[in-house]
């Protein structure tokens, strides 16, 4: 740790609470390693929960960016520090013991600790301070069809133990439409309402919208390839010549990540007409259409239909 480089103020306060490093470019950082700063940008993933947060991170890692192992929550002021956790050992293991504590900092300058050739992930919600701080940062806005995200979120919270920890009434229910209905107040707040707010990032500079469905090929191989190409252009200062996109896709698709077991949630048994009515009444369909508006309607219509 390089506390001798710190003075009173923002970084001094931060160092008093968590470890900082000197990156190869000589600047303070969450990590002491970074990818080639001449070739790579710094990138922040801003995602809706259960939409491919760490999947997108795995793609960036394959491009040479170093994971800071920092997960910003709904503000740059609040973050989870995963640097002391063995990511490989916990890949796909949904265990609350694998989750680091939250750290609270009233600072927007934290983004400067993500150096070129590094990335971090987040579930940021837009506020003026954070938007200003991120103006020059390359951002991936990652989302997923909301019905699928809802089912996945409920499943994850039960498997991880968070539902029991938070004493959710639906924690012991088997996967079913009844469970989805019982969890609706929770998922409406965290998935639908927050997704509506998070879409404001799509209007900010240096932001690339990316859907989980594009990444996994639900819209076909051409749309999938174009999505990966756009990510490479965002993450790299110059697009590499002769880049093997097929290898990038094969090396990241259907692999375990920090919170993903390698299997997709089945909406069929977890959704019925009651769920659909709640979804429509909560404005989920409008948010879906807003998120996917940058893609041709003919491309996304089948995926956005009721499963």
Secondary structure as UniProt FT lines:
FT   HELIX           3..5
FT   TURN            8..9
FT   HELIX           10..15
FT   TURN            16..17
FT   STRAND          21..22
FT   TURN            24..25
FT   STRAND          28..29
FT   TURN            37..39
FT   STRAND          43..47
FT   TURN            49..50
FT   HELIX           53..62
FT   TURN            63..64
FT   STRAND          66..72
FT   TURN            76..77
FT   STRAND          78..81
FT   TURN            83..84
FT   HELIX           87..90
FT   TURN            91..92
FT   HELIX           96..98
FT   STRAND          102..104
FT   HELIX           109..113
FT   TURN            116..117
FT   STRAND          118..122
FT   HELIX           128..133
FT   TURN            134..136
FT   STRAND          138..143
FT   HELIX           146..160
FT   HELIX           162..165
FT   TURN            166..167
FT   TURN            169..172
FT   HELIX           177..182
FT   HELIX           184..187
FT   HELIX           188..193
FT   HELIX           194..198
FT   HELIX           199..203
FT   TURN            205..206
FT   STRAND          207..211
FT   HELIX           212..216
FT   TURN            217..219
FT   HELIX           221..235
FT   TURN            241..242
FT   HELIX           245..252
FT   TURN            253..254
FT   TURN            258..259
FT   HELIX           268..270
FT   HELIX           273..281
FT   TURN            282..283
FT   HELIX           284..291
FT   TURN            292..294
FT   HELIX           297..304
//
